[in-house]
């Protein structure tokens, strides 16, 4: 973390609220694009999660220790974003379950699922392949976070993140090798 960033955080913690603006402007796009990808490109969810992230960061800035060695403001923000997204997605999932219970029985649904079952199986396989490691991949490749920062965001050990990422890269390489050889 840069000295300028540490100074801004310390100023915010001393009630210089205008100092939050440069941090917001610096990290808004990264947090928004992370939320957008995690929300499977649902703009409304990404916007809600981004707004919630910065609101929670602003409200809880005093809990962040800027002067602590190894502390990372960006990892702290991603951690907030990650958990905000989980909360929003859980609420959305709960709402969609309630909506599904209101769907009337219709033979068109049965026909649709019978015609598309192979496609759905393929998509399910690909989703499961990425489901547990998608965040790791996004944070490491797209956002270029260190393993220590990723560990802080995901609540895991740095060494676990490093091993998981190594396995993921090998799995992806083998997957694409298979498709290229065919």
C-alpha positions as CSV (number, residue, x, y, z in Angstrom):
1,X,0.0,0.0,0.0
2,X,1.4,3.4,-1.0
3,X,2.1,6.1,1.5
4,X,-0.4,8.4,-0.2
5,X,-3.1,5.7,0.3
6,X,-2.2,5.3,3.9
7,X,-2.3,9.0,4.5
8,X,-5.8,9.2,2.8
9,X,-7.1,6.4,5.0
10,X,-5.7,8.1,8.1
11,X,-7.3,11.4,7.1
12,X,-10.7,9.7,6.6
13,X,-10.3,8.1,10.0
14,X,-9.8,11.6,11.4
15,X,-13.1,12.7,9.8
16,X,-11.7,14.3,6.7
17,X,-14.5,12.7,4.7
18,X,-13.4,14.3,1.4
19,X,-10.3,12.1,1.4
20,X,-12.5,9.1,0.6
21,X,-13.2,10.4,-3.0
22,X,-9.7,9.6,-4.4
23,X,-9.9,6.1,-3.0
24,X,-13.4,5.6,-4.5
25,X,-12.3,6.9,-7.9
26,X,-9.1,4.7,-7.8
27,X,-10.9,1.5,-7.0
28,X,-14.5,1.9,-8.3
29,X,-13.9,0.3,-11.7
30,X,-12.0,-2.6,-10.3
31,X,-14.7,-3.4,-7.7
32,X,-17.5,-2.8,-10.2
33,X,-15.9,-5.1,-12.9
34,X,-15.3,-7.8,-10.2
35,X,-18.9,-7.6,-9.1
36,X,-20.1,-7.7,-12.7
37,X,-18.1,-10.8,-13.5
38,X,-19.1,-12.5,-10.2
39,X,-22.8,-11.7,-10.8
40,X,-22.6,-13.3,-14.2
41,X,-22.9,-9.9,-16.0
42,X,-26.0,-8.8,-14.2
43,X,-25.6,-5.0,-14.2
44,X,-28.2,-4.4,-11.4
45,X,-26.5,-6.8,-9.0
46,X,-23.1,-5.5,-9.8
47,X,-24.2,-1.9,-9.2
48,X,-25.9,-2.8,-5.9
49,X,-22.9,-4.7,-4.8
50,X,-20.5,-1.9,-5.7
51,X,-22.6,0.7,-4.0
52,X,-22.9,-1.5,-0.9
53,X,-19.1,-2.2,-0.9
54,X,-18.1,1.5,-0.9
55,X,-20.9,2.3,1.6
56,X,-19.6,-0.4,4.0
57,X,-16.0,0.6,3.5
58,X,-16.8,4.2,4.3
59,X,-18.9,3.2,7.4
60,X,-16.2,0.9,8.6
61,X,-13.0,2.7,7.6
62,X,-12.1,3.0,11.3
63,X,-11.8,-0.8,11.5
64,X,-9.1,-0.9,8.8
65,X,-5.6,-0.5,10.2
66,X,-3.7,1.3,7.5
67,X,-0.4,1.4,9.4
68,X,-0.4,-2.4,10.1
69,X,2.4,-4.1,8.1
70,X,1.0,-6.2,5.3
71,X,-2.4,-4.5,5.3
72,X,-3.9,-4.0,1.9
73,X,-6.8,-1.6,1.3
74,X,-7.6,-3.1,-2.0
75,X,-7.8,-6.6,-0.5
76,X,-10.1,-5.2,2.2
77,X,-12.4,-3.7,-0.4
78,X,-12.5,-6.9,-2.4
79,X,-13.3,-8.8,0.8
80,X,-16.2,-6.4,1.4
81,X,-17.3,-6.7,-2.2
82,X,-17.1,-10.5,-2.1
83,X,-19.3,-10.8,0.9
84,X,-21.7,-8.1,-0.3
85,X,-22.2,-10.1,-3.5
86,X,-22.7,-13.3,-1.6
87,X,-25.5,-11.6,0.5
88,X,-27.1,-10.1,-2.6
89,X,-26.9,-13.4,-4.6
90,X,-28.4,-15.4,-1.6
91,X,-31.3,-12.9,-1.4
92,X,-31.8,-13.2,-5.2
93,X,-31.7,-17.0,-5.0
94,X,-34.3,-17.0,-2.2
95,X,-36.5,-14.7,-4.2
96,X,-36.2,-16.8,-7.4
97,X,-37.2,-19.9,-5.4
98,X,-40.3,-18.2,-4.2
99,X,-41.0,-17.2,-7.9
100,X,-40.5,-20.7,-9.1
101,X,-43.1,-22.0,-6.7
102,X,-45.6,-19.7,-8.4
103,X,-45.1,-21.2,-11.9
104,X,-48.1,-23.1,-13.2
105,X,-47.6,-26.6,-14.6
106,X,-47.2,-26.3,-18.3
107,X,-46.2,-29.0,-20.8
108,X,-44.1,-26.4,-22.7
109,X,-41.6,-26.5,-19.9
110,X,-41.3,-30.2,-20.1
111,X,-40.7,-30.1,-23.9
112,X,-38.2,-27.3,-23.4
113,X,-36.1,-29.2,-20.8
114,X,-36.2,-32.4,-22.9
115,X,-34.9,-30.6,-26.0
116,X,-32.2,-28.7,-24.1
117,X,-31.0,-31.3,-21.6
118,X,-27.7,-31.9,-23.4
119,X,-26.9,-28.2,-23.6
120,X,-27.8,-27.8,-19.9
121,X,-25.5,-30.7,-19.0
122,X,-22.6,-29.1,-20.8
123,X,-23.3,-25.7,-19.2
124,X,-23.5,-27.4,-15.8
125,X,-20.2,-29.0,-16.3
126,X,-18.5,-25.8,-17.3
127,X,-20.2,-23.9,-14.4
128,X,-19.0,-26.5,-11.9
129,X,-15.5,-26.4,-13.3
130,X,-15.3,-22.7,-12.6
131,X,-17.7,-22.4,-9.6
132,X,-15.3,-22.8,-6.7
133,X,-12.3,-21.3,-8.5
134,X,-13.8,-18.5,-10.6
135,X,-13.1,-15.9,-7.9
136,X,-9.5,-17.1,-7.5
137,X,-9.0,-16.9,-11.3
138,X,-10.5,-13.4,-11.6
139,X,-8.6,-11.9,-8.6
140,X,-5.3,-13.4,-9.8
141,X,-5.4,-12.9,-13.6
142,X,-7.7,-10.0,-14.2
143,X,-7.2,-8.0,-11.1
144,X,-3.5,-9.0,-10.5
145,X,-3.8,-9.4,-6.8
146,X,-1.1,-11.1,-4.8
147,X,-1.7,-14.5,-3.2
148,X,-1.7,-12.7,0.2
149,X,-4.4,-10.3,-0.9
150,X,-6.4,-13.1,-2.5
151,X,-6.2,-15.1,0.7
152,X,-7.5,-12.1,2.7
153,X,-10.4,-11.7,0.3
154,X,-11.4,-15.3,0.2
155,X,-10.6,-16.1,3.8
156,X,-8.0,-18.7,3.0
157,X,-4.3,-19.2,3.4
158,X,-2.0,-17.7,0.9
159,X,-0.4,-21.1,0.2
160,X,-3.8,-22.7,-0.4
161,X,-4.6,-20.0,-2.9
162,X,-1.3,-20.6,-4.7
163,X,-1.8,-24.4,-4.8
164,X,-5.4,-24.0,-6.0
165,X,-4.4,-21.5,-8.7
166,X,-1.7,-23.9,-9.9
167,X,-4.1,-26.8,-10.1
168,X,-6.7,-24.5,-11.8
169,X,-4.2,-23.4,-14.5
170,X,-3.2,-27.0,-15.2
171,X,-6.9,-28.0,-15.4
172,X,-7.6,-25.2,-17.9
173,X,-4.6,-26.0,-19.9
174,X,-5.5,-29.7,-20.1
175,X,-9.1,-28.8,-21.0
176,X,-8.1,-26.5,-23.9
177,X,-5.4,-29.0,-25.1
178,X,-8.2,-31.6,-25.4
179,X,-10.3,-29.3,-27.5
180,X,-7.4,-28.2,-29.7
181,X,-6.4,-31.8,-30.5
182,X,-9.9,-32.7,-31.6
